[in-house]
Amino acid sequence: MNRVGFIASSLLVVLAVLSSMLFVVDQRQFGVVYALGQIKEVITEPGLNFKMPPPFQNVRYIDKRLLTLDSTDTEPMLTAEKQRVVIDWYVRWRITDPSEYIRNVGLDESAGAMQLNRVVRNAFQEEVNKRTVRELLSSKRDTLMADVKQEVLNAVTGGKTWGVDVVDVRITRVDYAETITESVYRRMEAERKRVANELRSTGAAEGEKIRAEADRQREITVANAYRDAQKIKGEGDAEAARTYAGAFGQDPQFAKFYRSLEAYKASFANKSDVMLVDPSSSDFFKSYRSSGASSN
């Protein structure tokens, strides 16, 4: 029984040792084999591989895919005209030589990303200092990104080689610093208010001009209408006078009587009118007295 247990235990130990000697490298990774803290081998092809059991040899994995580094720094940069701008960017990069990368940068991707972030920011600061805001927003933006990429490549390949390749550098946003943005918004608001007030003043002046012209035209129209009315009335009165003259000329006594009636009618237009006259001495009621005398 003890012999069976010993055999089983020995098999388990052998399986554990064998499992520690086998490792699989994924197609998305590099496998780096360490021997007593030193890099012994770099596995670049995917598959099953062998190594010495720990602590003689260990294996670490490094991503070989295309990595993206996004900017996280919001510190403003100064342009050529000393304007403070905030630039958002990203970098596409990959590890090409794991041995150089581990010796000069670090053991994982985060170490390279941290150092690359510093290099890219310094390159952007240097290039932004040479350009104006207008150039950052115009077609020269592509030139800026190309120059930054070249500076970063020079930094990671000169001196101590990082073992990385910078594939692309892109700007996603260029904006003024928050304090400048507020000032710009206030100036824009003041300018819009100035334009609005100017338009209102112009509109009010145009309105007054139109109203004045309308009043003038109304006065002219009323005056012309009054003139024409007076002319027509005068012609009517003249025609009436000729008609009356012709009619009254045929019978003067009737004309005198008709005028007396018109005078009576005008004198007693209202019921409250009162007239104090002496019928015996006034010519106003002469027609009545004559008609009364005739009837008697």
Summary of the structure (lengths in Angstrom):
residues: 296
radius of gyration: 56.7
end to end distance: 181.4
largest distance: 182.4
contacts: 709
relative contact order: 0.07
helix: 57%
strand: 20%
